[in-house]
Amino acid sequence: MLETGRIHSAYLFSGPGSAPRDAALGFARGLVCASEGGDACEQCIECRKSTPGEPIAIDGTGKKGPLLRHIGDHADLFWVERGPDDTRVRIGQMRALQNALRLRSTEGGRRAAVIADAEWMNEEAQNALLRILEEPPPSTTLILATATSAGLLATVRSRCQRLTIDAPSPASDDPERAELVARLDAVARTPIPDLLDWAAEHRGARAIVVEGVNELLETASGWLRDQVARAVADGHATTGGRVEAQLDAFGTLNDCRKTLSQRNANPQMVVERALLALREAASR
């Protein structure tokens, strides 16, 4: 899209981990790059301005920090996300973005706004965003980055070009992820009381716990994908109901992501549901 110059007014990047945020950042920087060829060249003045530095901490209430920030020092690139202590992207942040986008482009070219953590917008914030999507300012692109689009209003999703990033393989040099994969490998043999104890590890301040639950769901999705591929390769696609159970577990993990995005969702109960579904699929 950057190479052809066919740019839509809104995009939705969804997928596990930091991949959607990284892709959204790179795309936004590429939009303002002065060179031709797509990605940010890292040489032109626009790229130098948009080079990310130490990020300014955002506060969704605007009391301890700004409601949004620029990408690097580029005046036409905006970044919105949850504050470190927030469980939501708030309506005040969307209103601040609206006000910023009403102004003319400082550099005279394209503008872009990345809304990270888009699944954590409450309905009021999404409705405020919808007003921007319905009447986007000239030469302005909105980029939503999210782990899952399930928590977004259908009217928001329908106004975005959607790009899905597949879950990565759980194989990793990260010791913590490797330990998690090892626990998943043993989930079929794990007694249910031990599964409940595993879920109980995800208790505490919701803003912190949710990150760990998302990591579990993302890793489990990659692990389950590998299990399906192995079952198909071994000829179990039509026997024993194994693949059907694994696909059902995929559906449960997606439902868990959607549930987790709700304000009153209990992370521990979300993990319990996910682990029980994984155990059932792995036991076939």
C-alpha positions as CSV (number, residue, x, y, z in Angstrom):
1,M,0.0,0.0,0.0
2,L,2.8,2.4,0.8
3,E,4.5,1.5,-2.5
4,T,1.4,2.1,-4.6
5,G,0.2,5.1,-2.6
6,R,-3.3,3.6,-2.3
7,I,-3.9,4.6,1.3
8,H,-7.2,4.0,3.0
9,S,-8.5,6.4,5.8
10,A,-8.5,3.6,8.4
11,Y,-6.9,0.3,9.1
12,L,-7.3,-2.4,11.8
13,F,-4.2,-4.5,12.5
14,S,-5.0,-7.5,14.8
15,G,-2.8,-10.3,16.0
16,P,-0.9,-11.6,19.0
17,G,1.8,-9.9,21.0
18,S,3.5,-6.7,20.0
19,A,3.2,-7.4,16.2
20,P,0.2,-5.2,15.5
21,R,1.6,-2.3,17.4
22,D,5.0,-2.7,15.7
23,A,3.3,-2.9,12.3
24,A,1.1,0.1,13.0
25,L,4.2,2.1,14.1
26,G,6.1,1.2,11.0
27,F,3.1,1.9,8.7
28,A,2.5,5.4,10.3
29,R,6.2,6.3,9.9
30,G,6.1,5.1,6.3
31,L,3.1,7.3,5.5
32,V,5.1,10.4,6.2
33,C,8.5,9.3,4.8
34,A,9.7,11.6,2.1
35,S,11.4,8.9,0.0
36,E,9.7,6.5,-2.3
37,G,9.6,2.7,-1.9
38,G,7.3,2.1,1.0
39,D,9.0,1.6,4.4
40,A,10.5,4.4,6.4
41,C,13.9,5.1,4.8
42,E,15.4,6.3,8.2
43,Q,17.4,8.9,6.3
44,C,15.0,11.7,5.4
45,I,14.0,14.5,7.7
46,E,10.5,13.1,8.2
47,C,11.9,9.7,9.3
48,R,14.4,11.4,11.7
49,K,11.5,13.3,13.3
50,S,9.4,10.2,13.6
51,T,12.2,8.0,15.1
52,P,10.8,6.7,18.4
53,G,12.6,7.8,21.5
54,E,11.9,7.2,25.2
55,P,8.0,7.3,25.2
56,I,6.2,9.9,27.3
57,A,3.9,8.1,29.7
58,I,0.2,8.6,28.8
59,D,-2.4,9.0,31.5
60,G,-6.0,8.3,30.4
61,T,-7.3,10.9,32.9
62,G,-4.8,13.6,31.9
63,K,-3.8,14.2,35.5
64,K,-0.3,12.7,35.5
65,G,0.5,12.9,31.9
66,P,-0.8,13.7,28.4
67,L,-3.9,12.0,26.9
68,L,-1.9,11.2,23.8
69,R,1.6,11.7,22.5
70,H,3.5,12.2,19.2
71,I,5.5,9.5,17.5
72,G,9.0,10.6,18.0
73,D,9.0,14.4,17.5
74,H,6.8,14.3,14.4
75,A,4.0,16.8,14.8
76,D,1.7,15.0,12.4
77,L,1.9,11.5,14.0
78,F,-0.1,10.7,17.0
79,W,-0.1,7.7,19.4
80,V,-2.9,6.8,21.8
81,E,-2.8,3.9,24.3
82,R,-3.8,2.9,27.8
83,G,-2.0,4.5,30.6
84,P,0.1,2.1,32.8
85,D,-2.5,2.1,35.5
86,D,-5.5,2.2,33.2
87,T,-7.8,-0.7,32.1
88,R,-9.4,1.4,29.3
89,V,-8.6,3.7,26.5
90,R,-10.9,6.6,27.6
91,I,-13.3,8.9,25.8
92,G,-11.2,11.9,26.8
93,Q,-8.3,10.5,24.8
94,M,-10.5,10.2,21.7
95,R,-11.8,13.7,22.2
96,A,-8.2,15.0,22.5
97,L,-7.3,13.1,19.3
98,Q,-10.4,14.7,17.5
99,N,-9.2,18.1,18.6
100,A,-5.6,17.5,17.4
101,L,-6.9,16.2,14.0
102,R,-9.1,19.3,13.5
103,L,-5.9,21.4,13.2
104,R,-4.1,21.6,9.9
105,S,-1.1,19.4,9.1
106,T,2.0,21.0,10.6
107,E,4.3,19.5,7.9
108,G,1.8,19.9,5.1
109,G,1.7,16.2,4.2
110,R,0.0,13.1,5.5
111,R,-1.0,12.6,9.0
112,A,-1.6,9.4,11.0
113,A,-2.8,8.4,14.4
114,V,-2.2,5.0,15.9
115,I,-4.6,3.8,18.5
116,A,-2.9,1.0,20.3
117,D,-4.8,-1.2,22.8
118,A,-7.8,-0.6,20.6
119,E,-9.7,-3.5,22.1
120,W,-9.6,-1.6,25.5
121,M,-11.8,1.3,24.3
122,N,-15.1,1.4,26.1
123,E,-18.2,2.0,24.1
124,E,-18.2,5.8,24.6
125,A,-14.6,6.0,23.3
126,Q,-15.5,3.9,20.3
127,N,-18.4,6.1,19.5
128,A,-16.2,9.1,19.6
129,L,-13.7,7.3,17.3
130,L,-16.6,6.4,15.0
131,R,-17.3,10.1,14.4
132,I,-13.7,10.5,13.2
133,L,-14.0,7.4,11.0
134,E,-17.2,8.6,9.4
135,E,-15.7,12.0,8.5
136,P,-11.9,11.5,8.4
137,P,-9.9,14.7,8.0
138,P,-8.1,15.1,4.6
139,S,-4.9,13.2,4.2
140,T,-5.3,11.5,7.6
141,T,-5.1,7.8,8.3
142,L,-6.2,6.1,11.5
143,I,-4.5,2.8,12.5
144,L,-6.0,0.6,15.2
145,A,-3.8,-2.0,16.7
146,T,-5.4,-4.8,18.7
147,A,-4.9,-8.3,19.9
148,T,-8.4,-9.1,18.8
149,S,-11.1,-7.2,17.1
150,A,-13.9,-9.0,19.0
151,G,-14.4,-6.2,21.5
152,L,-14.8,-3.5,18.8
153,L,-18.2,-2.3,17.6
154,A,-19.2,-3.7,14.2
155,T,-19.6,-0.1,13.0
156,V,-15.9,0.6,13.8
157,R,-14.7,-2.7,12.2
158,S,-16.7,-2.1,9.1
159,R,-15.0,1.3,8.4
160,C,-11.5,-0.2,8.6
161,Q,-9.3,-2.1,6.2
162,R,-8.5,-5.2,8.2
163,L,-5.1,-7.0,8.3
164,T,-4.6,-10.0,10.5
165,I,-1.2,-11.2,11.8
166,D,-1.1,-14.9,12.4
167,A,-0.1,-16.2,15.8
168,P,3.6,-17.0,15.9
169,S,4.9,-20.4,16.7
170,P,5.3,-20.8,20.5
171,A,9.0,-21.8,20.0
172,S,11.0,-19.0,21.5
173,D,14.3,-18.3,23.2
174,D,12.3,-16.5,25.9
175,P,12.7,-18.7,29.0
176,E,9.3,-17.7,30.4
177,R,7.5,-18.6,27.2
178,A,9.4,-21.8,27.0
179,E,8.3,-22.7,30.5
180,L,4.7,-21.8,29.5
181,V,4.9,-24.1,26.4
182,A,6.2,-26.9,28.6
183,R,3.2,-26.5,30.9
184,L,0.9,-26.6,27.9
185,D,2.6,-29.7,26.6
186,A,1.6,-31.4,29.9
187,V,-1.9,-29.9,30.1
188,A,-3.7,-33.2,29.1
189,R,-2.1,-34.9,32.2
190,T,-2.6,-32.0,34.6
191,P,-5.3,-32.7,37.2
192,I,-8.1,-30.2,37.3
193,P,-7.2,-28.9,40.8
194,D,-3.7,-28.0,39.5
195,L,-5.3,-26.2,36.5
196,L,-7.4,-24.1,39.0
197,D,-4.2,-23.4,40.9
198,W,-2.6,-22.3,37.6
199,A,-5.5,-20.0,37.0
200,A,-5.2,-18.6,40.5
201,E,-1.7,-17.3,39.6
202,H,-3.6,-14.6,37.5
203,R,-4.9,-12.6,40.5
204,G,-4.1,-9.1,41.5
205,A,-4.3,-5.6,40.0
206,R,-6.3,-6.1,36.8
207,A,-4.2,-3.8,34.6
208,I,-1.2,-5.9,35.4
209,V,-2.8,-9.3,35.5
210,V,-4.5,-8.8,32.1
211,E,-1.1,-8.6,30.4
212,G,-0.2,-12.1,31.7
213,V,-3.5,-13.5,30.6
214,N,-3.1,-12.1,27.1
215,E,0.4,-13.7,27.0
216,L,-1.1,-17.0,28.0
217,L,-3.9,-16.8,25.4
218,E,-1.5,-15.8,22.6
219,T,1.0,-18.6,23.5
220,A,-1.8,-21.1,23.8
221,S,-3.1,-20.2,20.3
222,G,0.3,-20.7,18.8
223,W,0.7,-24.0,20.7
224,L,-2.7,-25.2,19.6
225,R,-2.1,-24.3,16.0
226,D,1.0,-26.5,16.1
227,Q,-1.1,-29.3,17.6
228,V,-3.6,-29.1,14.8
229,A,-0.9,-29.1,12.2
230,R,0.7,-32.2,13.8
231,A,-2.7,-34.0,14.0
232,V,-3.4,-33.4,10.3
233,A,0.1,-34.5,9.3
234,D,-0.4,-37.7,11.4
235,G,-3.7,-38.4,9.6
236,H,-6.0,-37.6,12.6
237,A,-7.9,-35.0,10.7
238,T,-11.0,-37.2,10.3
239,T,-10.6,-39.7,13.1
240,G,-11.1,-39.6,16.8
241,G,-12.5,-36.0,16.9
242,R,-9.1,-34.7,17.8
243,V,-9.0,-31.8,15.3
244,E,-12.6,-31.0,15.9
245,A,-11.9,-30.6,19.7
246,Q,-8.8,-28.5,19.0
247,L,-10.8,-26.2,16.7
248,D,-13.4,-25.9,19.4
249,A,-10.6,-24.9,21.8
250,F,-9.6,-22.2,19.3
251,G,-13.1,-20.9,19.4
252,T,-13.0,-20.9,23.2
253,L,-9.7,-19.0,23.3
254,N,-11.2,-16.3,21.0
255,D,-14.2,-16.0,23.2
256,C,-11.8,-15.7,26.2
257,R,-10.1,-12.7,24.5
258,K,-13.5,-11.1,23.9
259,T,-14.6,-11.7,27.5
260,L,-11.3,-10.3,28.8
261,S,-11.9,-7.0,27.0
262,Q,-15.0,-6.4,29.1
263,R,-14.7,-4.1,32.1
264,N,-16.0,-6.5,34.7
265,A,-14.4,-9.7,33.4
266,N,-12.5,-11.8,36.0
267,P,-9.1,-12.7,34.5
268,Q,-8.8,-15.7,36.7
269,M,-12.1,-17.1,35.5
270,V,-11.1,-16.4,31.9
271,V,-7.9,-18.5,32.4
272,E,-9.9,-21.3,34.0
273,R,-12.1,-21.5,31.0
274,A,-9.2,-21.4,28.6
275,L,-7.2,-24.1,30.4
276,L,-10.1,-26.5,30.7
277,A,-10.8,-26.1,27.0
278,L,-7.1,-26.8,26.2
279,R,-7.1,-29.8,28.5
280,E,-10.2,-31.3,26.8
281,A,-8.7,-30.8,23.4
282,A,-5.3,-32.2,24.4
283,S,-6.9,-35.3,25.9
284,R,-8.4,-36.5,22.7
